[in-house]
């Protein structure tokens, strides 16, 4: 099962790279290519409010990248500074995600960073896949459930820290990834019920 899933993720990553080269340029094309047109439409129409460097998406995910500005601390203090300044369960991206999910009659549940880490590690890697200094455990996860209790989508975060000669980081990038379509179907099977139960915080 795990071997099959790794092959699936690899194929998704390849498709993502291909899509990145020929990514639709118009909002209409981006929406048409998405497996979750309602969610993609909401983010495309509100792109100017999200303060992201870019918005991309295909049949497998919707992704936004933000540059996180901080003072030149050591990496540990840099991460602490992020945690003290950002509540990613309440930021603009999270609020739009929750609003869109609820508008179609679904529930959104908040989970601990351990669930975010599990899902973000399984998500297709982006253009920073070759960077070895990545963190998955700095943010909670938001998961949308439909009326039958099945996972419809998930909003997870992934951080990329640049290597500097003095081993300090002055800024870093954070990807906000909405997992949809076949990706979330496969991740739903891989992330066990026990992990979700242990990581559950509240229903928003």
Residue, then its C-alpha position, 0 to 999 in steps of 0.5 A: x500500500x505504501x509503495x503504491x501510494x509513493x508511486x501515486x505521489x510521484x506521479x502527482x508531483x510530475x503532473x504538478x511540474x508539468x502543470x507548472x510549466x503550462x499553468x493556465x493564465x486566466x482565472x477562468x482556466x485555473x478554475x476549469x482545471x481544478x478538481x474543486x471549482x468552488x474552492x478555487x473560484x473563491x481564492x482566484x476571486x479574492x487573490x488580491x486580499x491574500x497577500x501571497x506571492x503567487x496563487x497556483x492550482x490544478x486537479x490536486x491542490x491549490x497553493x499560495x506562497x507567502x514570504x514571512x518577514x522576521x528579524x535576523x535571529x537564529x533559526x530556533x528564535x526565528x521559528x519562535x518569532x513566527x509562532x508568536x506573530x502568526x495564528x494561521x488558523x485565523x489568517x486571511x487564507x484560513x478565514x476564506x477557506x472556512x467560509x467557502x467550506x461552510x457555504x456548501x454546508x460542510x464542517x471545518x475542524x481544527x487539528x494540532x500540528x501533528x496532523x498538519x505535519x502528517x498531511x503536509x509531508x504526504x502532499x506533493x512537493x512544490x518548487x522548493x522540493x530540493x531544499x532540505x530545511x523544511x518544517x511541517x509542524x509550525x501550524x495547525x491543520x484545517x480539514x473540511x468534512x462533508x455531510x457524510x463525514x468524509x474529508x472533502x479538503x484540507x488546508x495545511x502549511x509547509x515552511x521553507x528555510x534558506x541556508x545562510x553561512x552563519x546558520x541563521x534565517x532572516x526570512x522564510x517562505x510558507x506554502x498554504x496548500x489546500x489538498x483536493x481531488x484525488x490527493x485528499x482521497x489518498x491522504x484520507x486513507x493514509x492518515x489514520x483515525x487515531x491520529x485525527x482523534x488525538x489531534x482534534x482541537x475543535x469544530x469551527 
